[in-house]
Amino acid sequence: LSSKPSSDESGAASSSSFRIPPQAVSYGSLAVLVATAGGIVTYYKYLREEQVKGVKNLPSSGKAAVGGPWTLMGPDGKAFESRSLEGEFSLLYFGFTFCPDICPDELEKIAESVDLLEKITKRKIRP
């Protein structure tokens, strides 16, 4: 019998008996890894293109009517027409009903732009 204790006898292997082989990762295994990763990326791109094609083929409800006269419903329930803004600078902002993260920044930008326009034009701006 051997006088050295084995890992079974002592409960742990000694640090000198456990070594990583110098070629733990071979070139072949690296090639397999790169080929697998390339295949996954290619498959992801294929699925993404198919998804985009599917979205492009969705039915459309027509073209947007941009420009011309319009009527909006005001917060008081009364109609507000584009004719009431003729001859004035105006700013319409369509935002969100609840947006604690974005709206304060956007409203600050709007206020700054209105202040700047009033300073430049020396006219009162109605946002």
Secondary structure in CASP SS format (residue, H / E / C, confidence):
PFRMAT SS
TARGET T0000
AUTHOR 0000-0000-0000
METHOD secondary structure of the structure
MODEL  1
L C 1.00
S C 1.00
S C 1.00
K C 1.00
P C 1.00
S C 1.00
S H 1.00
D H 1.00
E H 1.00
S H 1.00
G C 1.00
A C 1.00
A C 1.00
S C 1.00
S C 1.00
S C 1.00
S C 1.00
F C 1.00
R C 1.00
I C 1.00
P C 1.00
P C 1.00
Q C 1.00
A C 1.00
V C 1.00
S C 1.00
Y H 1.00
G H 1.00
S H 1.00
L H 1.00
A H 1.00
V H 1.00
L H 1.00
V H 1.00
A H 1.00
T H 1.00
A H 1.00
G H 1.00
G H 1.00
I H 1.00
V H 1.00
T H 1.00
Y H 1.00
Y H 1.00
K H 1.00
Y H 1.00
L H 1.00
R H 1.00
E H 1.00
E H 1.00
Q H 1.00
V H 1.00
K H 1.00
G H 1.00
V H 1.00
K H 1.00
N C 1.00
L C 1.00
P C 1.00
S C 1.00
S C 1.00
G C 1.00
K C 1.00
A C 1.00
A C 1.00
V C 1.00
G C 1.00
G C 1.00
P C 1.00
W C 1.00
T E 1.00
L E 1.00
M E 1.00
G C 1.00
P C 1.00
D C 1.00
G C 1.00
K C 1.00
A E 1.00
F E 1.00
E E 1.00
S H 1.00
R H 1.00
S H 1.00
L H 1.00
E C 1.00
G C 1.00
E C 1.00
F C 1.00
S E 1.00
L C 1.00
L C 1.00
Y C 1.00
F C 1.00
G C 1.00
F C 1.00
T C 1.00
F C 1.00
C C 1.00
P C 1.00
D C 1.00
I C 1.00
C H 1.00
P H 1.00
D H 1.00
E H 1.00
L H 1.00
E H 1.00
K H 1.00
I H 1.00
A H 1.00
E H 1.00
S H 1.00
V H 1.00
D H 1.00
L H 1.00
L H 1.00
E H 1.00
K H 1.00
I H 1.00
T H 1.00
K C 1.00
R C 1.00
K C 1.00
I C 1.00
R E 1.00
P C 1.00
END
